[in-house]
Amino acid sequence: MKQERFFQYLQHEKRFSPHTLTAYQRDLGQFAEFLESTYEITSPEEVRHTHVRSWMVDLLDRGNVTRSINRKLSCLKTYFKFLLKNGEITANPMAKVISPKTGKRLPVFVSEKSMSLLFEEVDFGEGFSGIRNRLVLEMLYCTGMRRSELTGLKIADIDFSNFQIKVLGKGGKERLIPVARHLADLIERYIAVRKLEFPQAGPSNLFLTDKGEPLNTGHVYNLVKKYLSAVTTVEQRSPHVLRHSFATHLSNRGADLNAIKELLGHSSLAATQVYTHNSIEKLKKVYQQAHPKAKS
């Protein structure tokens, strides 16, 4: 199947992240393999909506959840739309494909009490790695940025005079995130230790490994999982859980939804509205406990 130009389009024009590109390559590869092994189809012009539906059934039989299937279908929709636009096919097989419905999954978050315990009681250490590890956790929770945004930070992105950070988000979109004074002080302390530890590193990437190399997203994931395991029993202990915690705690304390949207870098308000659910559930609990007619 014709894929090379498609992935160049996603990378250079749509500005998809490396993570999304890898997922799309894997999904499209799986679909191509299914078509060839099941129907002996190797050209996108031969694909019909019945073939896509057959693949959906096969994915369900193999134990794929609907959320995963919908992501794969999203890849196919983008792919065939691209082929149609470029005149490589005459009809879009995805036009008659209906995505399976998924249950609304609420974001997993860590309680405020547990987050306070993390930063007040857990010993991160005083050396370079300890200060860096603490800053990684503080940065993710206090700004709500994605881990790819965090690893992409440059020292020049920190504006200490205005207490803000410039972040390069999805699709190459830049946004400014305010930082509290305590976080700005921690960043300055880290940079000072970084210069002493790695004087030849230069002012490029803010976060470095213990060997002076740019910190990668896998390293960040392992750090977060390690430290969150010390204060919470939630099943998911990833950097994205800290992003969820950031947004949920803001929402619970009455922050405007549009403001949360801008801080997170969401393109639409719909993606942010999921965080209001936790606030509503909290209100329901208060109502059930306090109102005399609640249980009648």
C-alpha positions as CSV (number, residue, x, y, z in Angstrom):
1,M,0.0,0.0,0.0
2,K,1.2,3.6,-0.8
3,Q,2.4,4.9,2.5
4,E,5.7,6.9,2.1
5,R,4.1,10.1,0.9
6,F,1.4,9.8,3.5
7,F,3.8,9.7,6.4
8,Q,5.8,12.6,4.9
9,Y,2.6,14.6,4.8
10,L,1.8,13.7,8.5
11,Q,5.3,14.7,9.6
12,H,6.0,17.8,7.6
13,E,2.5,19.3,7.0
14,K,0.3,18.0,9.8
15,R,3.3,18.2,12.2
16,F,2.3,14.9,14.0
17,S,4.5,13.9,16.9
18,P,7.0,11.0,16.6
19,H,4.8,9.0,19.0
20,T,1.7,9.5,16.8
21,L,3.7,8.7,13.6
22,T,4.9,5.5,15.1
23,A,1.4,4.5,16.1
24,Y,0.0,5.3,12.6
25,Q,2.8,3.3,11.0
26,R,2.0,0.3,13.2
27,D,-1.8,0.5,12.6
28,L,-1.5,1.0,8.8
29,G,1.0,-1.9,8.7
30,Q,-1.4,-4.2,10.6
31,F,-4.2,-3.3,8.2
32,A,-2.1,-3.9,5.1
33,E,-1.0,-7.3,6.5
34,F,-4.6,-8.2,7.2
35,L,-5.7,-7.2,3.7
36,E,-3.0,-9.2,2.0
37,S,-3.3,-12.3,4.1
38,T,-7.1,-12.4,4.2
39,Y,-8.1,-11.0,0.8
40,E,-4.8,-10.9,-1.2
41,I,-5.3,-7.1,-1.5
42,T,-2.1,-5.0,-1.9
43,S,-3.5,-1.8,-3.5
44,P,-5.6,0.8,-1.7
45,E,-7.8,1.2,-4.8
46,E,-9.2,-2.3,-4.1
47,V,-10.2,-1.6,-0.5
48,R,-13.9,-1.4,0.3
49,H,-15.8,-0.6,3.5
50,T,-16.6,-4.3,3.9
51,H,-12.9,-5.0,4.2
52,V,-12.5,-2.4,6.9
53,R,-15.5,-3.8,8.8
54,S,-14.0,-7.3,8.5
55,W,-10.8,-6.0,10.1
56,M,-12.7,-4.4,12.9
57,V,-14.3,-7.8,13.7
58,D,-10.9,-9.5,13.6
59,L,-9.5,-6.9,16.0
60,L,-12.4,-7.5,18.4
61,D,-11.9,-11.3,18.2
62,R,-8.3,-10.7,19.1
63,G,-9.2,-8.9,22.3
64,N,-8.6,-5.3,21.2
65,V,-10.7,-2.7,23.2
66,T,-13.0,-0.3,21.3
67,R,-10.8,2.7,22.2
68,S,-7.8,1.0,20.5
69,I,-9.9,0.1,17.5
70,N,-11.2,3.7,17.1
71,R,-7.6,4.9,17.1
72,K,-6.8,2.5,14.3
73,L,-9.9,3.7,12.4
74,S,-8.8,7.3,12.8
75,C,-5.6,6.4,11.2
76,L,-7.4,4.8,8.2
77,K,-9.7,7.8,7.9
78,T,-6.8,10.2,7.7
79,Y,-5.0,7.8,5.2
80,F,-7.8,7.3,2.8
81,K,-8.8,11.0,2.9
82,F,-5.2,11.8,1.9
83,L,-5.4,9.3,-1.0
84,L,-8.7,10.7,-2.2
85,K,-7.5,14.3,-2.0
86,N,-4.4,13.3,-4.1
87,G,-6.4,11.4,-6.7
88,E,-5.0,8.0,-5.8
89,I,-8.4,6.5,-5.2
90,T,-11.8,7.5,-6.5
91,A,-14.0,6.5,-3.5
92,N,-13.3,6.6,0.2
93,P,-14.0,3.2,1.8
94,M,-14.3,4.8,5.2
95,A,-17.4,6.8,4.3
96,K,-19.7,3.8,5.3
97,V,-17.7,2.7,8.3
98,I,-19.2,3.6,11.7
99,S,-16.8,3.6,14.7
100,P,-17.8,1.5,17.7
101,K,-19.1,3.4,20.7
102,T,-16.8,3.6,23.7
103,G,-17.7,4.2,27.3
104,K,-16.6,7.5,28.7
105,R,-13.3,6.9,30.5
106,L,-12.7,9.3,33.3
107,P,-9.1,10.6,33.8
108,V,-7.1,9.0,36.5
109,F,-5.6,11.5,39.0
110,V,-3.7,11.6,42.2
111,S,-5.3,13.2,45.2
112,E,-4.1,16.6,46.5
113,K,-3.1,14.9,49.8
114,S,-0.9,12.4,48.0
115,M,0.7,15.1,45.9
116,S,1.5,17.1,49.1
117,L,2.9,14.0,50.6
118,L,5.2,13.5,47.6
119,F,6.8,16.9,47.7
120,E,6.8,17.3,51.5
121,E,7.9,13.8,52.7
122,V,9.7,12.0,49.9
123,D,13.5,12.4,49.8
124,F,14.7,13.2,46.3
125,G,18.3,13.8,47.4
126,E,20.5,16.9,47.1
127,G,22.8,16.0,44.2
128,F,22.2,16.7,40.6
129,S,20.0,13.7,39.9
130,G,17.9,14.3,43.1
131,I,17.3,18.0,42.2
132,R,16.5,17.1,38.6
133,N,14.1,14.3,39.6
134,R,12.2,16.6,41.9
135,L,12.0,19.3,39.3
136,V,10.7,16.8,36.7
137,L,7.8,15.9,39.0
138,E,7.2,19.5,40.1
139,M,7.2,20.7,36.5
140,L,4.7,18.1,35.3
141,Y,2.3,18.6,38.2
142,C,2.6,22.4,38.4
143,T,2.3,23.2,34.7
144,G,0.3,20.2,33.3
145,M,2.6,19.9,30.3
146,R,3.0,16.6,28.4
147,R,6.2,14.6,28.9
148,S,7.3,15.2,25.3
149,E,6.9,19.0,25.9
150,L,9.0,18.7,29.1
151,T,11.9,16.8,27.4
152,G,11.8,19.4,24.6
153,L,12.3,22.3,26.9
154,K,15.3,24.5,26.4
155,I,16.9,26.8,29.0
156,A,15.9,29.7,26.8
157,D,12.3,28.8,27.1
158,I,12.3,29.8,30.8
159,D,11.3,33.5,31.3
160,F,12.3,34.1,34.9
161,S,11.4,37.9,34.8
162,N,7.8,37.1,33.8
163,F,7.5,33.8,35.6
164,Q,6.4,31.8,32.5
165,I,7.6,29.0,30.3
166,K,7.3,28.7,26.5
167,V,6.1,25.2,25.5
168,L,6.1,23.7,22.1
169,G,2.9,21.5,22.0
170,K,1.1,19.3,19.5
171,G,1.2,20.4,15.9
172,G,4.1,22.8,16.6
173,K,1.8,25.1,18.5
174,E,3.5,27.3,21.1
175,R,1.8,28.4,24.4
176,L,2.9,30.2,27.5
177,I,2.4,28.6,30.9
178,P,2.8,30.6,34.2
179,V,5.0,29.2,36.9
180,A,4.9,29.8,40.6
181,R,7.8,31.5,42.4
182,H,8.8,28.3,44.2
183,L,9.0,26.4,40.8
184,A,11.1,29.2,39.3
185,D,13.4,29.1,42.3
186,L,13.8,25.3,41.8
187,I,14.5,25.7,38.1
188,E,17.2,28.3,38.9
189,R,18.7,26.0,41.5
190,Y,18.7,23.1,39.1
191,I,20.4,25.1,36.3
192,A,23.1,26.2,38.7
193,V,23.8,22.6,39.6
194,R,23.6,21.5,36.0
195,K,26.3,24.0,35.0
196,L,28.6,22.6,37.7
197,E,27.9,19.0,36.8
198,F,28.1,19.4,33.0
199,P,29.9,22.7,32.2
200,Q,30.3,21.6,28.5
201,A,26.6,20.7,28.0
202,G,25.7,24.2,26.8
203,P,22.4,26.1,27.2
204,S,20.4,23.7,25.0
205,N,18.1,21.1,26.6
206,L,17.0,21.9,30.1
207,F,16.8,18.4,31.4
208,L,19.9,16.1,31.2
209,T,20.5,12.5,32.2
210,D,23.2,11.5,34.8
211,K,25.5,11.2,31.8
212,G,24.8,14.7,30.5
213,E,22.7,13.6,27.6
214,P,19.2,15.0,26.8
215,L,16.5,13.4,29.0
216,N,14.1,11.2,26.9
217,T,10.4,10.5,27.4
218,G,11.1,6.9,28.6
219,H,13.4,8.2,31.4
220,V,10.7,10.6,32.5
221,Y,8.1,7.9,32.6
222,N,10.3,5.7,34.8
223,L,11.0,8.6,37.2
224,V,7.3,9.4,37.6
225,K,6.3,5.8,38.1
226,K,9.0,5.4,40.7
227,Y,8.1,8.4,42.8
228,L,4.3,8.1,42.5
229,S,4.5,4.5,43.7
230,A,5.7,5.9,47.0
231,V,2.6,7.9,47.7
232,T,-0.4,6.5,45.8
233,T,-2.0,3.1,44.9
234,V,-3.7,4.3,41.7
235,E,-3.1,1.8,38.9
236,Q,-1.7,4.3,36.4
237,R,1.4,6.2,37.6
238,S,2.5,7.9,34.4
239,P,3.4,11.5,33.5
240,H,0.0,11.9,32.0
241,V,-1.6,11.1,35.4
242,L,0.2,14.2,36.7
243,R,-1.3,16.2,33.8
244,H,-4.7,14.8,34.8
245,S,-4.1,15.7,38.4
246,F,-3.1,19.3,37.5
247,A,-6.3,19.8,35.5
248,T,-8.6,18.0,38.0
249,H,-7.2,20.0,41.0
250,L,-7.7,23.3,39.2
251,S,-11.2,22.3,38.3
252,N,-12.0,21.2,41.8
253,R,-10.9,24.6,43.1
254,G,-13.1,26.5,40.7
255,A,-10.8,27.4,37.9
256,D,-12.5,28.5,34.6
257,L,-12.7,25.7,32.1
258,N,-11.4,27.9,29.3
259,A,-8.4,28.8,31.3
260,I,-7.7,25.1,32.0
261,K,-8.0,24.4,28.2
262,E,-5.4,27.1,27.4
263,L,-3.0,25.8,30.1
264,L,-3.3,22.2,28.8
265,G,-2.9,23.3,25.1
266,H,-6.2,21.6,24.1
267,S,-7.5,22.6,20.6
268,S,-11.1,22.3,21.7
269,L,-13.1,22.7,24.9
270,A,-14.6,19.3,24.5
271,A,-11.3,17.6,25.4
272,T,-11.2,19.7,28.6
273,Q,-14.7,19.1,29.8
274,V,-13.9,15.6,31.1
275,Y,-12.3,17.3,34.1
276,T,-15.5,18.8,35.2
277,H,-16.9,15.3,36.0
278,N,-14.8,14.9,39.0
279,S,-15.9,18.3,40.3
280,I,-19.6,17.3,39.7
281,E,-19.1,14.0,41.5
282,K,-17.6,15.9,44.5
283,L,-20.7,18.2,44.5
284,K,-23.0,15.2,44.4
285,K,-21.3,13.7,47.4
286,V,-21.6,16.9,49.4
287,Y,-25.3,17.1,48.4
288,Q,-26.0,13.5,49.4
289,Q,-24.4,14.1,52.8
290,A,-25.8,17.5,53.6
291,H,-29.2,18.0,52.0
292,P,-32.2,16.8,54.2
293,K,-34.2,15.6,51.1
294,A,-31.2,14.0,49.3
295,K,-32.0,10.5,50.6
296,S,-35.8,10.7,50.5
